[in-house]
Amino acid sequence: MSKTDLEIQDMNGCTALSFAARSGKKIAEFLVKENPQLPTIPNKQGYIPIVGASASGDKDLTKYLYSVTDKELLSPDGGKNGPRLLNYTIIGKMFDISLDLLRKYPSLAVTKDSSQGTPILILSNEPSAFFSGTGLGFWQCLIYHRIKINEHSSSNDVSSSDDVRIPVPPQEQNEEKNIKMQTFSGLRALDLMLLKFSGIKQIYDLKLIHTHSLAFLERMCEHIASLNRKESAAGQVYDAFFQATKNGMEEFVVAMLKARPHLIYIIDKNKRTLFMCAVEHRQEKIFSIFCSIVAWKHRFNSIDNQGNNCLHIAGMLAPESQLARISGAALQMQRELQWFKEVQGIVPEWCKKARNKDGEIPSDVFTKSHKKLAKQGEEWMKATASSSSVVGSLIITVMFAAIFTVPGGNKQDIGFPIFLGKKSFMVFLISDAISLFTASISVLMFLGILTSRYAEEDFYKSLPQKLILGLSALFISIVTMMVTFSSALIIMLQGRLSVILPIILLAALPVTLFMFLQFPLLVEIFISTYRPGILVKTKNLWH
């Protein structure tokens, strides 16, 4: 086909490259090689092929088309391709392309796209682009912080690519060197496979994205710092800052405040301040950042257009997206109480008795908005206590009977157990007693939960503490019950390890199942109840 043939457009103005931009890199490379002008031909909507490639989320294809596309077409003066491409690369986490494009045209940061908004607003809706929005577990965080990213790293590196590039030795090299190269290549392939299987590679790729996104955010803030208020409003800077606050994007909030400190004073259409926004959406780290700014303290006096102060906002029910992160309605209720009490402790005294336009003080707002959640919390607590108390009662019954039917029986003349002198028999007696007592404690705690009054204040400390003690005692009773069973088995079979060991391993299954099913809940309740508070240290973020 000739170059002219390749420029043929269909009824929508799409060339062959426009379709290739949504299907694969190889075809695009062949087409561009035959006709280098193809990347510059727009469709009837005015979009060039790279925009379609970025919309499909194909990173390799987008990078290739970016390298062969005339950058003048992506400038703010070159039409709508630049803002749309920048938005798509932000959504697709292609921040290396976003950063390069923003370096060339900084004003793209606040150039509005016809349908999606400005890039800064798009970025404020992508919390997963930063570490604060990833929700990694403990071990993943440990690996994440140990990984070092080179400033010049890109996703084209061998270490971050799915393809293993193996250097081919020249033919004149001797056979020994060929064997070494093949061995090295095999080990390299195995190494990459192990990294991918263990999840380390995924964490590396994630940190690489976060490194690029932070660099992109810094470059964006450099341009925003030069804007006046009118330009900031037109570029949706204020909207983006509120959205980042709602999404809990610490890095975004801190970078923006450093670039434009006056942003701390902005209010939304409902006359709510950023502090109110952080409280409303239960973003404790953003809340802590604002609290650490001394000049912000007088903003606690603000009132929205419904007459609500900050404590009224804390009394309202949290968004479903935030409540869904907490297990169980009772813990959700506890978390809401913690928020209300934390805000209550820092606002001026008049806020606690101030009435909104509906004539309600903050405590009235809390009771009214959390009535349904309190009922759900009561049902959740009772269901958990009922099911757990049944297990505890069964353990009490079994352990009480076991102490009077000891293995081997008793001596007829004096009534003492036959194996009283054995160490394994003492283990049997002690573990049986511990299991019986701890099961009794757990049942009493669960009974206390079932007979509780379920007032709002009970969800704060009383009920969670009873549940912690009940579940902990139940766990200990199950473990010691299995120890009792194992020690009785050892006494009866007298050293027949081929039978004893498999049965003991099977006895460990109930303990393991309990740990997987109930132990995470126990840990979550413990952390939720005894955590230091909503306010967290912000020194590392702010300074």
Phi, psi and omega in degrees: 000146179276171178298323180294321179299322182289345180268002179297135182245148178274191185296339178264004179082015182271134172271177177300325180293329178299322177284322179296330180295348178248005186234326181173152184288322185300312181297319180299319180298317179297316183294315181293326178297321180285325181217096183295349180276348184302321180296347183260356184273117181275162172274187184292339176277352178094007182262135178274166188304327183297331178294319177295322179295318180292327178293327180283345178083010179279104186292315181297315180294319179297318179296320180295311181295327177297325181287338183249004180264138177294119185293341177297332179290344183257004180285160178301331179275351184270008180113203187265001182292319182298305179300319181293317178298316180298319178296317180293323179290329176292314180296322181275006179059034176262063189287342175294320176290317180302316183294316180296319180293321181288329176297323179285321184225082183301329183292348177297338181302328182237023176271122187282131172276153187298328185236338188255347183095185181280156179303325181292326176290322177298317181296325181291347177259013180239069181298332181289352177285351181232160183300323183298341183254010185271329180066040180288151176284179184300309183291324177295320177296322179298314178294317182304313184284344178273343181282132178256129180251125175291143181300330183264011180292149174216169181288359176272354179297154177298323184292339181244016181249150178284340181272138177262110181272118184250120178293135181267120182290146178299155183295331183284351179289148185287168185295326181296319179292324177299318180296319179297318180295318180294320179296315179298318180295319179296319179293323179296317178296318178295320180299313180295324179294318179294320178297320180291320181293322182283347180091356181293322180297320179296323178291323176299312179299322179295316180292327177297317177298316181294324177297314179293321182293323177294319177297320178295318179296318179298317178296321179295318180292329176301319179286320182297327181298338182268358184273150172271181185296319181295316179294323179295319179294318179294328180273007177062030179295317181292319177298319180296323181292320176295319181295319178296324177295317178298323183274357177071034183272089185301313183300319180296313182297314182295316180297319180291321180292326177292324180283320183224082183303332182292349179299340182296342185260001184286156177229158181267189184294339177266011181063028177265137181279172178296325179297317177298321180298317179295321179290316182300321183262009173055049178258091189294326181288321176293319176304317181291323178298314180295322180293334182282351181266112187298320183296349184271348188302323183290349181283355174295342182280357184291149178228136180277184185287356175255007179081012181273134170265186186297327181287327173300318180296320179294333179281347178282155181292137180293157176299151181302324181298328178280319179295327183295341180283349184250135182280125173085139181295329181293318178289328175297317178296320178298317180296321178295321177295321179298317178298313183299316181291325179295313179292323179300329182282348183242346180279158176300158185298326184294334181296332185288335182246001181291145180250142177274190183293340176271003179078021184254137171275165184306320180294327176294319179297318180296312182298317182294314185283339183253012182299314181292318180295322178297321178294317178296322178296321177297315179296320180295316180298315182294321179294317179295316181293321181295312181294322181288324180292330176297315179297315180299320180296320177297319179295319178300315181299313183292314183292326178293321179289325184294328183291338181258356175236063185294151179298136180090343179081191182244158175288135187292327186281321184245344176085000178282151177300145182295319185263029184300329182279351182278145178293323180296330178289324176294323176298318179300313182295314184294314181294325177296316180295316180298317180297318180295314183292316181293324176295323178294319178298316181297318180295321178295320179294317179293327176294322176297324177293316182295330183260010181289160182278340178061045170283165181304316184295334180295331180287344184287310182227313191302302183295314178300322179294320176297320180293321177299310181296318181295314180291321178297315179296321179295320179296315179296320181295323178293317180298311182291332175296319177292325176294319177300314179298316182293317180294323176296323179293318179297320180296316186286320184270349171049062171086008177279083188296329181297336178260321186295311186300311178299322181290322178295320177297320177293326179293337179283345182298314179301322179295316180296317179298318179298320179298316181289326185271320188247334184297319177302322177295318179299316179297317181296319179295319181297312181296318181296326184278322188250013176294154185295330180155177180290316180295130180240164179291131182241013185299314183295324181288311190281319185271000000 
